Amino acid sequence: MTVKAGNAAIQGWTVKWTFANGQTISQIWGASQTTSGSAITATPVDYNRNLAANATATFGFLASQSGTNSVPTLTCTSP
């Protein structure tokens, strides 16, 4: 996934989504993950926490699922 700062620099970011069909994350890189039921929150690691205006950070993950794999809606915020 790619997180992009807007026209101003940001100091931290959060991406949230909910897996609708029982998917689970087995590995994540470029972010830290917290899980509450099917709700996932990804926050930056030290090296990609602060972004200059219009800069990007990326993170990825491996997940597993069984059956339907609906695309989740992402919510991105910065403090």
mmCIF file of the N, C-alpha and C atoms, coordinates in Angstrom:
data_MODEL
# 
_entry.id   MODEL 
# 
loop_
_atom_site.group_PDB 
_atom_site.id 
_atom_site.type_symbol 
_atom_site.label_atom_id 
_atom_site.label_alt_id 
_atom_site.label_comp_id 
_atom_site.label_asym_id 
_atom_site.label_entity_id 
_atom_site.label_seq_id 
_atom_site.pdbx_PDB_ins_code 
_atom_site.Cartn_x 
_atom_site.Cartn_y 
_atom_site.Cartn_z 
_atom_site.occupancy 
_atom_site.B_iso_or_equiv 
_atom_site.pdbx_formal_charge 
_atom_site.auth_seq_id 
_atom_site.auth_comp_id 
_atom_site.auth_asym_id 
_atom_site.auth_atom_id 
_atom_site.pdbx_PDB_model_num 
ATOM 1   N N  . MET A 1 1  ? 0.838   -1.148  0.000  1.00 0.00 ? 1  MET A N  1 
ATOM 2   C CA . MET A 1 1  ? 0.000   0.000   0.000  1.00 0.00 ? 1  MET A CA 1 
ATOM 3   C C  . MET A 1 1  ? 0.896   1.227   0.000  1.00 0.00 ? 1  MET A C  1 
ATOM 4   N N  . THR A 1 2  ? 0.388   2.320   -0.534 1.00 0.00 ? 2  THR A N  1 
ATOM 5   C CA . THR A 1 2  ? 1.134   3.570   -0.565 1.00 0.00 ? 2  THR A CA 1 
ATOM 6   C C  . THR A 1 2  ? 0.353   4.642   0.187  1.00 0.00 ? 2  THR A C  1 
ATOM 7   N N  . VAL A 1 3  ? 1.050   5.310   1.080  1.00 0.00 ? 3  VAL A N  1 
ATOM 8   C CA . VAL A 1 3  ? 0.499   6.449   1.821  1.00 0.00 ? 3  VAL A CA 1 
ATOM 9   C C  . VAL A 1 3  ? 1.156   7.692   1.242  1.00 0.00 ? 3  VAL A C  1 
ATOM 10  N N  . LYS A 1 4  ? 0.371   8.689   0.884  1.00 0.00 ? 4  LYS A N  1 
ATOM 11  C CA . LYS A 1 4  ? 0.929   9.918   0.310  1.00 0.00 ? 4  LYS A CA 1 
ATOM 12  C C  . LYS A 1 4  ? 0.497   11.120  1.130  1.00 0.00 ? 4  LYS A C  1 
ATOM 13  N N  . ALA A 1 5  ? 1.485   11.947  1.503  1.00 0.00 ? 5  ALA A N  1 
ATOM 14  C CA . ALA A 1 5  ? 1.186   13.212  2.186  1.00 0.00 ? 5  ALA A CA 1 
ATOM 15  C C  . ALA A 1 5  ? 0.553   14.166  1.179  1.00 0.00 ? 5  ALA A C  1 
ATOM 16  N N  . GLY A 1 6  ? -0.234  15.069  1.671  1.00 0.00 ? 6  GLY A N  1 
ATOM 17  C CA . GLY A 1 6  ? -0.834  16.085  0.805  1.00 0.00 ? 6  GLY A CA 1 
ATOM 18  C C  . GLY A 1 6  ? 0.151   17.209  0.548  1.00 0.00 ? 6  GLY A C  1 
ATOM 19  N N  . ASN A 1 7  ? -0.329  18.419  0.475  1.00 0.00 ? 7  ASN A N  1 
ATOM 20  C CA . ASN A 1 7  ? 0.507   19.579  0.166  1.00 0.00 ? 7  ASN A CA 1 
ATOM 21  C C  . ASN A 1 7  ? 1.349   20.062  1.335  1.00 0.00 ? 7  ASN A C  1 
ATOM 22  N N  . ALA A 1 8  ? 1.204   19.427  2.493  1.00 0.00 ? 8  ALA A N  1 
ATOM 23  C CA . ALA A 1 8  ? 2.001   19.781  3.676  1.00 0.00 ? 8  ALA A CA 1 
ATOM 24  C C  . ALA A 1 8  ? 2.656   18.521  4.224  1.00 0.00 ? 8  ALA A C  1 
ATOM 25  N N  . ALA A 1 9  ? 3.784   18.703  4.866  1.00 0.00 ? 9  ALA A N  1 
ATOM 26  C CA . ALA A 1 9  ? 4.473   17.577  5.490  1.00 0.00 ? 9  ALA A CA 1 
ATOM 27  C C  . ALA A 1 9  ? 3.613   17.001  6.621  1.00 0.00 ? 9  ALA A C  1 
ATOM 28  N N  . ILE A 1 10 ? 3.767   15.696  6.888  1.00 0.00 ? 10 ILE A N  1 
ATOM 29  C CA . ILE A 1 10 ? 3.061   15.060  7.994  1.00 0.00 ? 10 ILE A CA 1 
ATOM 30  C C  . ILE A 1 10 ? 4.057   14.334  8.888  1.00 0.00 ? 10 ILE A C  1 
ATOM 31  N N  . GLN A 1 11 ? 3.698   14.217  10.139 1.00 0.00 ? 11 GLN A N  1 
ATOM 32  C CA . GLN A 1 11 ? 4.533   13.515  11.109 1.00 0.00 ? 11 GLN A CA 1 
ATOM 33  C C  . GLN A 1 11 ? 3.721   12.362  11.678 1.00 0.00 ? 11 GLN A C  1 
ATOM 34  N N  . GLY A 1 12 ? 3.628   11.302  10.913 1.00 0.00 ? 12 GLY A N  1 
ATOM 35  C CA . GLY A 1 12 ? 2.882   10.119  11.295 1.00 0.00 ? 12 GLY A CA 1 
ATOM 36  C C  . GLY A 1 12 ? 1.641   9.946   10.441 1.00 0.00 ? 12 GLY A C  1 
ATOM 37  N N  . TRP A 1 13 ? 1.173   8.720   10.348 1.00 0.00 ? 13 TRP A N  1 
ATOM 38  C CA . TRP A 1 13 ? -0.022  8.400   9.572  1.00 0.00 ? 13 TRP A CA 1 
ATOM 39  C C  . TRP A 1 13 ? -0.643  7.127   10.124 1.00 0.00 ? 13 TRP A C  1 
ATOM 40  N N  . THR A 1 14 ? -1.899  6.929   9.802  1.00 0.00 ? 14 THR A N  1 
ATOM 41  C CA . THR A 1 14 ? -2.636  5.733   10.210 1.00 0.00 ? 14 THR A CA 1 
ATOM 42  C C  . THR A 1 14 ? -3.526  5.307   9.059  1.00 0.00 ? 14 THR A C  1 
ATOM 43  N N  . VAL A 1 15 ? -3.525  4.015   8.774  1.00 0.00 ? 15 VAL A N  1 
ATOM 44  C CA . VAL A 1 15 ? -4.438  3.452   7.784  1.00 0.00 ? 15 VAL A CA 1 
ATOM 45  C C  . VAL A 1 15 ? -5.278  2.398   8.500  1.00 0.00 ? 15 VAL A C  1 
ATOM 46  N N  . LYS A 1 16 ? -6.606  2.508   8.361  1.00 0.00 ? 16 LYS A N  1 
ATOM 47  C CA . LYS A 1 16 ? -7.522  1.563   9.006  1.00 0.00 ? 16 LYS A CA 1 
ATOM 48  C C  . LYS A 1 16 ? -8.423  0.928   7.960  1.00 0.00 ? 16 LYS A C  1 
ATOM 49  N N  . TRP A 1 17 ? -8.739  -0.355  8.181  1.00 0.00 ? 17 TRP A N  1 
ATOM 50  C CA . TRP A 1 17 ? -9.711  -1.041  7.358  1.00 0.00 ? 17 TRP A CA 1 
ATOM 51  C C  . TRP A 1 17 ? -10.259 -2.233  8.127  1.00 0.00 ? 17 TRP A C  1 
ATOM 52  N N  . THR A 1 18 ? -11.334 -2.783  7.632  1.00 0.00 ? 18 THR A N  1 
ATOM 53  C CA . THR A 1 18 ? -11.952 -3.954  8.231  1.00 0.00 ? 18 THR A CA 1 
ATOM 54  C C  . THR A 1 18 ? -12.059 -5.041  7.177  1.00 0.00 ? 18 THR A C  1 
ATOM 55  N N  . PHE A 1 19 ? -11.556 -6.216  7.509  1.00 0.00 ? 19 PHE A N  1 
ATOM 56  C CA . PHE A 1 19 ? -11.716 -7.367  6.631  1.00 0.00 ? 19 PHE A CA 1 
ATOM 57  C C  . PHE A 1 19 ? -13.116 -7.931  6.834  1.00 0.00 ? 19 PHE A C  1 
ATOM 58  N N  . ALA A 1 20 ? -13.858 -8.085  5.754  1.00 0.00 ? 20 ALA A N  1 
ATOM 59  C CA . ALA A 1 20 ? -15.254 -8.513  5.843  1.00 0.00 ? 20 ALA A CA 1 
ATOM 60  C C  . ALA A 1 20 ? -15.433 -10.029 5.838  1.00 0.00 ? 20 ALA A C  1 
ATOM 61  N N  . ASN A 1 21 ? -14.419 -10.747 5.408  1.00 0.00 ? 21 ASN A N  1 
ATOM 62  C CA . ASN A 1 21 ? -14.609 -12.177 5.174  1.00 0.00 ? 21 ASN A CA 1 
ATOM 63  C C  . ASN A 1 21 ? -13.616 -13.067 5.919  1.00 0.00 ? 21 ASN A C  1 
ATOM 64  N N  . GLY A 1 22 ? -13.191 -12.652 7.105  1.00 0.00 ? 22 GLY A N  1 
ATOM 65  C CA . GLY A 1 22 ? -12.330 -13.494 7.928  1.00 0.00 ? 22 GLY A CA 1 
ATOM 66  C C  . GLY A 1 22 ? -10.868 -13.535 7.523  1.00 0.00 ? 22 GLY A C  1 
ATOM 67  N N  . GLN A 1 23 ? -10.413 -12.613 6.699  1.00 0.00 ? 23 GLN A N  1 
ATOM 68  C CA . GLN A 1 23 ? -9.010  -12.570 6.325  1.00 0.00 ? 23 GLN A CA 1 
ATOM 69  C C  . GLN A 1 23 ? -8.161  -12.276 7.559  1.00 0.00 ? 23 GLN A C  1 
ATOM 70  N N  . THR A 1 24 ? -6.934  -12.771 7.547  1.00 0.00 ? 24 THR A N  1 
ATOM 71  C CA . THR A 1 24 ? -5.992  -12.497 8.629  1.00 0.00 ? 24 THR A CA 1 
ATOM 72  C C  . THR A 1 24 ? -4.631  -12.158 8.046  1.00 0.00 ? 24 THR A C  1 
ATOM 73  N N  . ILE A 1 25 ? -3.915  -11.265 8.704  1.00 0.00 ? 25 ILE A N  1 
ATOM 74  C CA . ILE A 1 25 ? -2.577  -10.883 8.281  1.00 0.00 ? 25 ILE A CA 1 
ATOM 75  C C  . ILE A 1 25 ? -1.573  -11.774 9.004  1.00 0.00 ? 25 ILE A C  1 
ATOM 76  N N  . SER A 1 26 ? -0.667  -12.381 8.230  1.00 0.00 ? 26 SER A N  1 
ATOM 77  C CA . SER A 1 26 ? 0.362   -13.231 8.821  1.00 0.00 ? 26 SER A CA 1 
ATOM 78  C C  . SER A 1 26 ? 1.720   -12.538 8.892  1.00 0.00 ? 26 SER A C  1 
ATOM 79  N N  . GLN A 1 27 ? 1.921   -11.520 8.061  1.00 0.00 ? 27 GLN A N  1 
ATOM 80  C CA . GLN A 1 27 ? 3.198   -10.795 8.058  1.00 0.00 ? 27 GLN A CA 1 
ATOM 81  C C  . GLN A 1 27 ? 2.948   -9.396  7.521  1.00 0.00 ? 27 GLN A C  1 
ATOM 82  N N  . ILE A 1 28 ? 3.616   -8.397  8.107  1.00 0.00 ? 28 ILE A N  1 
ATOM 83  C CA . ILE A 1 28 ? 3.503   -7.011  7.646  1.00 0.00 ? 28 ILE A CA 1 
ATOM 84  C C  . ILE A 1 28 ? 4.888   -6.391  7.657  1.00 0.00 ? 28 ILE A C  1 
ATOM 85  N N  . TRP A 1 29 ? 5.173   -5.518  6.703  1.00 0.00 ? 29 TRP A N  1 
ATOM 86  C CA . TRP A 1 29 ? 6.448   -4.810  6.671  1.00 0.00 ? 29 TRP A CA 1 
ATOM 87  C C  . TRP A 1 29 ? 6.208   -3.351  6.297  1.00 0.00 ? 29 TRP A C  1 
ATOM 88  N N  . GLY A 1 30 ? 7.038   -2.473  6.824  1.00 0.00 ? 30 GLY A N  1 
ATOM 89  C CA . GLY A 1 30 ? 6.911   -1.043  6.566  1.00 0.00 ? 30 GLY A CA 1 
ATOM 90  C C  . GLY A 1 30 ? 5.854   -0.377  7.418  1.00 0.00 ? 30 GLY A C  1 
ATOM 91  N N  . ALA A 1 31 ? 5.246   -1.133  8.338  1.00 0.00 ? 31 ALA A N  1 
ATOM 92  C CA . ALA A 1 31 ? 4.218   -0.604  9.244  1.00 0.00 ? 31 ALA A CA 1 
ATOM 93  C C  . ALA A 1 31 ? 4.102   -1.545  10.438 1.00 0.00 ? 31 ALA A C  1 
ATOM 94  N N  . SER A 1 32 ? 3.485   -1.044  11.477 1.00 0.00 ? 32 SER A N  1 
ATOM 95  C CA . SER A 1 32 ? 3.110   -1.873  12.620 1.00 0.00 ? 32 SER A CA 1 
ATOM 96  C C  . SER A 1 32 ? 1.610   -2.085  12.545 1.00 0.00 ? 32 SER A C  1 
ATOM 97  N N  . GLN A 1 33 ? 1.163   -3.237  12.972 1.00 0.00 ? 33 GLN A N  1 
ATOM 98  C CA . GLN A 1 33 ? -0.242  -3.604  12.868 1.00 0.00 ? 33 GLN A CA 1 
ATOM 99  C C  . GLN A 1 33 ? -0.840  -3.868  14.237 1.00 0.00 ? 33 GLN A C  1 
ATOM 100 N N  . THR A 1 34 ? -2.053  -3.387  14.438 1.00 0.00 ? 34 THR A N  1 
ATOM 101 C CA . THR A 1 34 ? -2.865  -3.813  15.575 1.00 0.00 ? 34 THR A CA 1 
ATOM 102 C C  . THR A 1 34 ? -4.185  -4.320  15.005 1.00 0.00 ? 34 THR A C  1 
ATOM 103 N N  . THR A 1 35 ? -4.728  -5.308  15.675 1.00 0.00 ? 35 THR A N  1 
ATOM 104 C CA . THR A 1 35 ? -5.953  -5.937  15.212 1.00 0.00 ? 35 THR A CA 1 
ATOM 105 C C  . THR A 1 35 ? -6.955  -6.003  16.349 1.00 0.00 ? 35 THR A C  1 
ATOM 106 N N  . SER A 1 36 ? -8.192  -5.677  16.040 1.00 0.00 ? 36 SER A N  1 
ATOM 107 C CA . SER A 1 36 ? -9.290  -5.822  16.991 1.00 0.00 ? 36 SER A CA 1 
ATOM 108 C C  . SER A 1 36 ? -10.429 -6.502  16.251 1.00 0.00 ? 36 SER A C  1 
ATOM 109 N N  . GLY A 1 37 ? -10.562 -7.805  16.442 1.00 0.00 ? 37 GLY A N  1 
ATOM 110 C CA . GLY A 1 37 ? -11.516 -8.571  15.646 1.00 0.00 ? 37 GLY A CA 1 
ATOM 111 C C  . GLY A 1 37 ? -11.084 -8.552  14.199 1.00 0.00 ? 37 GLY A C  1 
ATOM 112 N N  . SER A 1 38 ? -11.924 -8.049  13.320 1.00 0.00 ? 38 SER A N  1 
ATOM 113 C CA . SER A 1 38 ? -11.577 -7.967  11.902 1.00 0.00 ? 38 SER A CA 1 
ATOM 114 C C  . SER A 1 38 ? -11.071 -6.580  11.499 1.00 0.00 ? 38 SER A C  1 
ATOM 115 N N  . ALA A 1 39 ? -10.994 -5.658  12.472 1.00 0.00 ? 39 ALA A N  1 
ATOM 116 C CA . ALA A 1 39 ? -10.518 -4.298  12.197 1.00 0.00 ? 39 ALA A CA 1 
ATOM 117 C C  . ALA A 1 39 ? -8.993  -4.245  12.300 1.00 0.00 ? 39 ALA A C  1 
ATOM 118 N N  . ILE A 1 40 ? -8.355  -3.692  11.283 1.00 0.00 ? 40 ILE A N  1 
ATOM 119 C CA . ILE A 1 40 ? -6.903  -3.585  11.208 1.00 0.00 ? 40 ILE A CA 1 
ATOM 120 C C  . ILE A 1 40 ? -6.513  -2.113  11.261 1.00 0.00 ? 40 ILE A C  1 
ATOM 121 N N  . THR A 1 41 ? -5.460  -1.812  12.019 1.00 0.00 ? 41 THR A N  1 
ATOM 122 C CA . THR A 1 41 ? -4.875  -0.474  12.035 1.00 0.00 ? 41 THR A CA 1 
ATOM 123 C C  . THR A 1 41 ? -3.390  -0.618  11.742 1.00 0.00 ? 41 THR A C  1 
ATOM 124 N N  . ALA A 1 42 ? -2.920  0.086   10.716 1.00 0.00 ? 42 ALA A N  1 
ATOM 125 C CA . ALA A 1 42 ? -1.496  0.106   10.364 1.00 0.00 ? 42 ALA A CA 1 
ATOM 126 C C  . ALA A 1 42 ? -0.949  1.492   10.673 1.00 0.00 ? 42 ALA A C  1 
ATOM 127 N N  . THR A 1 43 ? 0.174   1.531   11.385 1.00 0.00 ? 43 THR A N  1 
ATOM 128 C CA . THR A 1 43 ? 0.851   2.785   11.708 1.00 0.00 ? 43 THR A CA 1 
ATOM 129 C C  . THR A 1 43 ? 2.304   2.677   11.254 1.00 0.00 ? 43 THR A C  1 
ATOM 130 N N  . PRO A 1 44 ? 2.970   3.800   11.049 1.00 0.00 ? 44 PRO A N  1 
ATOM 131 C CA . PRO A 1 44 ? 4.315   3.764   10.473 1.00 0.00 ? 44 PRO A CA 1 
ATOM 132 C C  . PRO A 1 44 ? 5.362   3.209   11.440 1.00 0.00 ? 44 PRO A C  1 
ATOM 133 N N  . VAL A 1 45 ? 6.427   2.716   10.852 1.00 0.00 ? 45 VAL A N  1 
ATOM 134 C CA . VAL A 1 45 ? 7.630   2.396   11.606 1.00 0.00 ? 45 VAL A CA 1 
ATOM 135 C C  . VAL A 1 45 ? 8.525   3.628   11.564 1.00 0.00 ? 45 VAL A C  1 
ATOM 136 N N  . ASP A 1 46 ? 9.592   3.635   12.344 1.00 0.00 ? 46 ASP A N  1 
ATOM 137 C CA . ASP A 1 46 ? 10.420  4.837   12.481 1.00 0.00 ? 46 ASP A CA 1 
ATOM 138 C C  . ASP A 1 46 ? 10.879  5.434   11.151 1.00 0.00 ? 46 ASP A C  1 
ATOM 139 N N  . TYR A 1 47 ? 11.307  4.598   10.204 1.00 0.00 ? 47 TYR A N  1 
ATOM 140 C CA . TYR A 1 47 ? 11.927  5.143   8.992  1.00 0.00 ? 47 TYR A CA 1 
ATOM 141 C C  . TYR A 1 47 ? 10.941  5.756   7.995  1.00 0.00 ? 47 TYR A C  1 
ATOM 142 N N  . ASN A 1 48 ? 9.634   5.523   8.151  1.00 0.00 ? 48 ASN A N  1 
ATOM 143 C CA . ASN A 1 48 ? 8.697   6.143   7.204  1.00 0.00 ? 48 ASN A CA 1 
ATOM 144 C C  . ASN A 1 48 ? 7.584   6.919   7.908  1.00 0.00 ? 48 ASN A C  1 
ATOM 145 N N  . ARG A 1 49 ? 7.856   7.331   9.133  1.00 0.00 ? 49 ARG A N  1 
ATOM 146 C CA . ARG A 1 49 ? 6.872   8.060   9.943  1.00 0.00 ? 49 ARG A CA 1 
ATOM 147 C C  . ARG A 1 49 ? 6.636   9.480   9.418  1.00 0.00 ? 49 ARG A C  1 
ATOM 148 N N  . ASN A 1 50 ? 7.698   10.218  9.143  1.00 0.00 ? 50 ASN A N  1 
ATOM 149 C CA . ASN A 1 50 ? 7.591   11.619  8.722  1.00 0.00 ? 50 ASN A CA 1 
ATOM 150 C C  . ASN A 1 50 ? 7.715   11.713  7.205  1.00 0.00 ? 50 ASN A C  1 
ATOM 151 N N  . LEU A 1 51 ? 6.747   12.373  6.591  1.00 0.00 ? 51 LEU A N  1 
ATOM 152 C CA . LEU A 1 51 ? 6.745   12.522  5.141  1.00 0.00 ? 51 LEU A CA 1 
ATOM 153 C C  . LEU A 1 51 ? 6.730   13.997  4.773  1.00 0.00 ? 51 LEU A C  1 
ATOM 154 N N  . ALA A 1 52 ? 7.583   14.363  3.841  1.00 0.00 ? 52 ALA A N  1 
ATOM 155 C CA . ALA A 1 52 ? 7.568   15.727  3.305  1.00 0.00 ? 52 ALA A CA 1 
ATOM 156 C C  . ALA A 1 52 ? 6.301   15.910  2.475  1.00 0.00 ? 52 ALA A C  1 
ATOM 157 N N  . ALA A 1 53 ? 5.996   17.138  2.145  1.00 0.00 ? 53 ALA A N  1 
ATOM 158 C CA . ALA A 1 53 ? 4.827   17.409  1.301  1.00 0.00 ? 53 ALA A CA 1 
ATOM 159 C C  . ALA A 1 53 ? 4.894   16.570  0.034  1.00 0.00 ? 53 ALA A C  1 
ATOM 160 N N  . ASN A 1 54 ? 3.810   15.908  -0.315 1.00 0.00 ? 54 ASN A N  1 
ATOM 161 C CA . ASN A 1 54 ? 3.664   15.080  -1.512 1.00 0.00 ? 54 ASN A CA 1 
ATOM 162 C C  . ASN A 1 54 ? 4.555   13.841  -1.544 1.00 0.00 ? 54 ASN A C  1 
ATOM 163 N N  . ALA A 1 55 ? 5.229   13.529  -0.438 1.00 0.00 ? 55 ALA A N  1 
ATOM 164 C CA . ALA A 1 55 ? 6.074   12.332  -0.373 1.00 0.00 ? 55 ALA A CA 1 
ATOM 165 C C  . ALA A 1 55 ? 5.216   11.100  -0.081 1.00 0.00 ? 55 ALA A C  1 
ATOM 166 N N  . THR A 1 56 ? 5.771   9.924   -0.338 1.00 0.00 ? 56 THR A N  1 
ATOM 167 C CA . THR A 1 56 ? 5.043   8.688   -0.111 1.00 0.00 ? 56 THR A CA 1 
ATOM 168 C C  . THR A 1 56 ? 5.818   7.737   0.789  1.00 0.00 ? 56 THR A C  1 
ATOM 169 N N  . ALA A 1 57 ? 5.086   6.857   1.431  1.00 0.00 ? 57 ALA A N  1 
ATOM 170 C CA . ALA A 1 57 ? 5.634   5.740   2.185  1.00 0.00 ? 57 ALA A CA 1 
ATOM 171 C C  . ALA A 1 57 ? 4.867   4.502   1.736  1.00 0.00 ? 57 ALA A C  1 
ATOM 172 N N  . THR A 1 58 ? 5.513   3.365   1.762  1.00 0.00 ? 58 THR A N  1 
ATOM 173 C CA . THR A 1 58 ? 4.824   2.138   1.374  1.00 0.00 ? 58 THR A CA 1 
ATOM 174 C C  . THR A 1 58 ? 4.921   1.114   2.490  1.00 0.00 ? 58 THR A C  1 
ATOM 175 N N  . PHE A 1 59 ? 3.910   0.260   2.552  1.00 0.00 ? 59 PHE A N  1 
ATOM 176 C CA . PHE A 1 59 ? 3.957   -0.909  3.412  1.00 0.00 ? 59 PHE A CA 1 
ATOM 177 C C  . PHE A 1 59 ? 3.216   -2.034  2.716  1.00 0.00 ? 59 PHE A C  1 
ATOM 178 N N  . GLY A 1 60 ? 3.489   -3.233  3.151  1.00 0.00 ? 60 GLY A N  1 
ATOM 179 C CA . GLY A 1 60 ? 2.840   -4.385  2.542  1.00 0.00 ? 60 GLY A CA 1 
ATOM 180 C C  . GLY A 1 60 ? 2.539   -5.438  3.587  1.00 0.00 ? 60 GLY A C  1 
ATOM 181 N N  . PHE A 1 61 ? 1.770   -6.432  3.185  1.00 0.00 ? 61 PHE A N  1 
ATOM 182 C CA . PHE A 1 61 ? 1.451   -7.515  4.106  1.00 0.00 ? 61 PHE A CA 1 
ATOM 183 C C  . PHE A 1 61 ? 1.069   -8.770  3.334  1.00 0.00 ? 61 PHE A C  1 
ATOM 184 N N  . LEU A 1 62 ? 1.179   -9.880  4.014  1.00 0.00 ? 62 LEU A N  1 
ATOM 185 C CA . LEU A 1 62 ? 0.682   -11.155 3.522  1.00 0.00 ? 62 LEU A CA 1 
ATOM 186 C C  . LEU A 1 62 ? -0.543  -11.491 4.344  1.00 0.00 ? 62 LEU A C  1 
ATOM 187 N N  . ALA A 1 63 ? -1.596  -11.911 3.682  1.00 0.00 ? 63 ALA A N  1 
ATOM 188 C CA . ALA A 1 63 ? -2.833  -12.250 4.377  1.00 0.00 ? 63 ALA A CA 1 
ATOM 189 C C  . ALA A 1 63 ? -3.382  -13.552 3.823  1.00 0.00 ? 63 ALA A C  1 
ATOM 190 N N  . SER A 1 64 ? -4.221  -14.178 4.615  1.00 0.00 ? 64 SER A N  1 
ATOM 191 C CA . SER A 1 64 ? -4.885  -15.391 4.163  1.00 0.00 ? 64 SER A CA 1 
ATOM 192 C C  . SER A 1 64 ? -6.391  -15.185 4.239  1.00 0.00 ? 64 SER A C  1 
ATOM 193 N N  . GLN A 1 65 ? -7.096  -15.940 3.450  1.00 0.00 ? 65 GLN A N  1 
ATOM 194 C CA . GLN A 1 65 ? -8.548  -15.841 3.435  1.00 0.00 ? 65 GLN A CA 1 
ATOM 195 C C  . GLN A 1 65 ? -9.108  -17.182 2.996  1.00 0.00 ? 65 GLN A C  1 
ATOM 196 N N  . SER A 1 66 ? -10.369 -17.361 3.269  1.00 0.00 ? 66 SER A N  1 
ATOM 197 C CA . SER A 1 66 ? -11.062 -18.543 2.767  1.00 0.00 ? 66 SER A CA 1 
ATOM 198 C C  . SER A 1 66 ? -12.402 -18.074 2.212  1.00 0.00 ? 66 SER A C  1 
ATOM 199 N N  . GLY A 1 67 ? -12.715 -18.515 1.045  1.00 0.00 ? 67 GLY A N  1 
ATOM 200 C CA . GLY A 1 67 ? -13.979 -18.111 0.432  1.00 0.00 ? 67 GLY A CA 1 
ATOM 201 C C  . GLY A 1 67 ? -13.894 -16.738 -0.207 1.00 0.00 ? 67 GLY A C  1 
ATOM 202 N N  . THR A 1 68 ? -14.928 -15.950 0.001  1.00 0.00 ? 68 THR A N  1 
ATOM 203 C CA . THR A 1 68 ? -15.036 -14.620 -0.591 1.00 0.00 ? 68 THR A CA 1 
ATOM 204 C C  . THR A 1 68 ? -13.936 -13.707 -0.068 1.00 0.00 ? 68 THR A C  1 
ATOM 205 N N  . ASN A 1 69 ? -13.448 -12.823 -0.909 1.00 0.00 ? 69 ASN A N  1 
ATOM 206 C CA . ASN A 1 69 ? -12.393 -11.896 -0.523 1.00 0.00 ? 69 ASN A CA 1 
ATOM 207 C C  . ASN A 1 69 ? -12.801 -10.487 -0.952 1.00 0.00 ? 69 ASN A C  1 
ATOM 208 N N  . SER A 1 70 ? -13.732 -9.882  -0.234 1.00 0.00 ? 70 SER A N  1 
ATOM 209 C CA . SER A 1 70 ? -14.206 -8.539  -0.557 1.00 0.00 ? 70 SER A CA 1 
ATOM 210 C C  . SER A 1 70 ? -13.104 -7.504  -0.347 1.00 0.00 ? 70 SER A C  1 
ATOM 211 N N  . VAL A 1 71 ? -13.083 -6.489  -1.195 1.00 0.00 ? 71 VAL A N  1 
ATOM 212 C CA . VAL A 1 71 ? -12.105 -5.412  -1.078 1.00 0.00 ? 71 VAL A CA 1 
ATOM 213 C C  . VAL A 1 71 ? -12.543 -4.475  0.046  1.00 0.00 ? 71 VAL A C  1 
ATOM 214 N N  . PRO A 1 72 ? -11.678 -4.252  1.053  1.00 0.00 ? 72 PRO A N  1 
ATOM 215 C CA . PRO A 1 72 ? -12.057 -3.360  2.149  1.00 0.00 ? 72 PRO A CA 1 
ATOM 216 C C  . PRO A 1 72 ? -11.937 -1.894  1.762  1.00 0.00 ? 72 PRO A C  1 
ATOM 217 N N  . THR A 1 73 ? -12.633 -1.047  2.484  1.00 0.00 ? 73 THR A N  1 
ATOM 218 C CA . THR A 1 73 ? -12.526 0.399   2.333  1.00 0.00 ? 73 THR A CA 1 
ATOM 219 C C  . THR A 1 73 ? -11.478 0.892   3.327  1.00 0.00 ? 73 THR A C  1 
ATOM 220 N N  . LEU A 1 74 ? -10.518 1.670   2.842  1.00 0.00 ? 74 LEU A N  1 
ATOM 221 C CA . LEU A 1 74 ? -9.438  2.182   3.682  1.00 0.00 ? 74 LEU A CA 1 
ATOM 222 C C  . LEU A 1 74 ? -9.762  3.594   4.186  1.00 0.00 ? 74 LEU A C  1 
ATOM 223 N N  . THR A 1 75 ? -9.330  3.885   5.396  1.00 0.00 ? 75 THR A N  1 
ATOM 224 C CA . THR A 1 75 ? -9.407  5.223   5.951  1.00 0.00 ? 75 THR A CA 1 
ATOM 225 C C  . THR A 1 75 ? -7.997  5.638   6.331  1.00 0.00 ? 75 THR A C  1 
ATOM 226 N N  . CYS A 1 76 ? -7.531  6.755   5.792  1.00 0.00 ? 76 CYS A N  1 
ATOM 227 C CA . CYS A 1 76 ? -6.177  7.234   6.064  1.00 0.00 ? 76 CYS A CA 1 
ATOM 228 C C  . CYS A 1 76 ? -6.240  8.561   6.802  1.00 0.00 ? 76 CYS A C  1 
ATOM 229 N N  . THR A 1 77 ? -5.447  8.676   7.872  1.00 0.00 ? 77 THR A N  1 
ATOM 230 C CA . THR A 1 77 ? -5.401  9.917   8.630  1.00 0.00 ? 77 THR A CA 1 
ATOM 231 C C  . THR A 1 77 ? -3.959  10.209  9.037  1.00 0.00 ? 77 THR A C  1 
ATOM 232 N N  . SER A 1 78 ? -3.717  11.464  9.412  1.00 0.00 ? 78 SER A N  1 
ATOM 233 C CA . SER A 1 78 ? -2.431  11.840  10.010 1.00 0.00 ? 78 SER A CA 1 
ATOM 234 C C  . SER A 1 78 ? -2.737  12.736  11.199 1.00 0.00 ? 78 SER A C  1 
ATOM 235 N N  . PRO A 1 79 ? -1.877  12.666  12.226 1.00 0.00 ? 79 PRO A N  1 
ATOM 236 C CA . PRO A 1 79 ? -2.161  13.462  13.421 1.00 0.00 ? 79 PRO A CA 1 
ATOM 237 C C  . PRO A 1 79 ? -2.057  14.958  13.188 1.00 0.00 ? 79 PRO A C  1 
# 
